[in-house]
């Protein structure tokens, strides 16, 4: 649906202003859609992002700093997210033997099983983009990369 209809606004300063509003609105739409998919698993998008990073590192641990660098949402508090995942049993935290200030985080078997189950959501998530052809998705990816410079 057209942005103007969705937000009930007909005029924008210019196409750049409309683009900014459209990207922000679309981000919210995607996050709400993702949140609905994740409700069953009682996990947030940011927690899911951390688990996916840790699965990519597995069997090696990751530091909190590495998680911060690789997270999609740079404003997230990785330490707090890791603690919530630890309480749920999805990750373990260990003080580094080399540097007592450093905390190593590793995904648990329970966390790996959760991700394996959540992998079944991939088709549902991909269906959010069904209004775009694969070539349109590729072009949009290129344009978004270009936008960020």
N, C-alpha and C positions, 0 to 999 in steps of 0.2 A: 504494500500500500504506500502511496505517496506520503512523504514527510509532512507536507502541508495539511493533509487530511488527518494524519496521526496526531499532530500536535496543535491542530486548529490555528495555524498561522500561515497567512498567505504571502506576506512580504518579508524579505530578508534584505539586509544592507547590500549584499552582492552575493555572487556564487560562492566565494570563499567562506563567508559567514554561514551560508546554507550548508556548505560542506562540513564545517566544524560542528554545527548543530546535528547534522545527519550522522556523523561519525559517533558523537556522544550518545545520541538516541539509539543507534544501532548497537553500541557497546552495552547499554542498559538492557536492550532486548535480548541480546545473546546471553548476558549474565543471568537474567531472569529465567530464560529457557534452560540454561545449564543447572541452575538452582533447583528447578522442578525435577530434572532428571536425577539429581544427587540427593534429594530429600529422603528417598528410601534408604540410603546408606548413612544418613546422619553425618554428612561431611560437606564442607564448604569447597568452593572452587579453589581457594588458596591452599587449603589442606590437600586437596587432590593434586595440585601443582607440585607441592613439596614431595608427596609420595611418588609422583612420576619421576621427579629429579632423582630421588633416592633409588628408585628401581633402576634407573639408567646407570647409577654409580655402583649398584650391587654387583659383587659382594663387598666392595670397598665402601668405607664410610664417607660422609661428606661433612664439612664444617658448616657452621651457621653462616659464615661469610660466603662460602660457595653457594649455599642455598639462596642467600640474598641476591647474589650476582645473577643467578639463573632464573629467578622467579619472574613471572610475567608482570605481576603487580609490584612495582618497586617500592610502593608505600607500605607494604605489609610488614608486620612485625614477625619476622621469621622465628625468633626465639619463642614467642608466645604460641605461634602455630605449632611448632615442634612439641612444646609442652602439652598442648591439647591432644596431639596425636600420640604422645607417650602415654597419657592417661588412658586413652582408648586402646592401648596395646599395639599400635601400628608401627611404632618406632622405638628404638632404644637410644639413650644418650649415654656417652661414656666420656670421662675426662681423658684427654690425650696423655699418653705416657711421655711424649716429647715436650709438651708445653701445657702446664696445668691450667692456663687461662683458656686454652682451646677445648671446645667440646666437639666430639665426633658423634655424628648421628647416623644410624643405620636402620634400614627398614627391617621389620620383623617378618616372620613367616605369615603372621596374621595380616600384616600390611600388604604383602605380596598376593595373598589370597583375595583380599578386598579388591585390589587393582585388577586381578584376573577376572573377577566377577563384573567389575565396572567396565572392563573392555567390551562387554556385550552391549554397552550403550553407544558404541561408536557409530553404528548405522543410524540410530535415532538422532544422534547429534549431527551427523552428516546430512540428515534429511532437512535440517534447518536451512540448508543452502540449496535445496532442490530447485529453486527458482532461477539459479544460475547454471549455465553450462560449465563444463570443466575448463574450457578455454576462457570463459568470462571470469571464472574464479582465478585462473592464472593471471589474467590481465589485472584484476583487482589487487591481487597480491603484489604485482609489479608496481602498480600505482601507489599503493600504501607504502611500499619500501621506498619509492621515489619521494613521497611526501616527507618521510622521516629523514631524508637526505642520505 
